[in-house]
Amino acid sequence: MFGTDIGLKAMVSEARFRDFLTEAEKERHVNEALAIRPQRRGIAEARAELAAALYRAGDWLMPDSGESGCSPCNCGLEWRLGR
């Protein structure tokens, strides 16, 4: 009885191991497929539009030079680091 019990346990262990390897192989294939899938065009365009909007906002908040006759004390949104 002990011999058959050990044999059955070994067969079950081998079957579980094969199932584990099969599942790992499937997961690897899925990960590879997701890695080579190109990014959706809409997301890339949205990122570019957001970057352009932030760049324009930065230019508006921190211009390179102030208006003529404008001192750092009376400019509303002309904040520069180090002033």
N, C-alpha and C positions, 0 to 999 in steps of 0.2 A: 504494500500500500504506500509506503514511503517513497519508493522509487517512482511510482506513477505520479504522485503528488509533486515531487521535485521536477519531473519531466513536464507536467502541465504548467507549473510555475515558470519554467524556463521558456516554454512556448508562448505563454502570455506576455512575458517580459520582452521577448523578441518581437511579438506583434505590436506591442506598445512602442517599442523603439522604432520599428518601421513606420508606424503612424506618425510618430514625432518627426522623423526625417522627412516624410512626405509633406507634412504641414510646414516644416521649415523651408522646404524647397518651394512650396507655393507662395509663402510669404516673401521669399527672396525674389521670385519672379514678379510679384506685385510691386515690391519696392523698386526694382529695376525699371519696370514699366512707368511708374510714377516719376522716377528720376529723369527719364529721357523725354517725358511728355513736355511739350513746349508750354510756356506760360500763356494764359489766356490774354488775348490782345486787349480786352477791355480793362483789365487790371493794370497792365503796363501803361496804357493811355491815361488812366485815372491818376497813376503815380506821377506821370510827367506833367499833367495839368496841375496837380497839387504842388509840385515842386516849383512850377512857374509862378503860381499864385503866391507862394511863400517868398519867392525871390522878389516879386513885385512889391509885396508888403514890406519886406526888408528895405528895399530902395526908398519906399515912401517914408518909413519911420526913421531911417538913418541915411539921409542924402549925403553925397560927397562934400558939397559946399552949400552953405546957407544962402539965403537971399541977400541982396545988397542992403545994407542998413540994418541987418538982423544980428543982434548980439545973442550970446548963449542964454541970457536971462529972459528975453522976450519971445523966443521961438517956442511955439507950443509943442510940436512933436519932433523937433530936431534934437534928438538925444544922441550924443556921441560918447563913447567910452573915453575916459581920461580927461573930460572937460570939467 
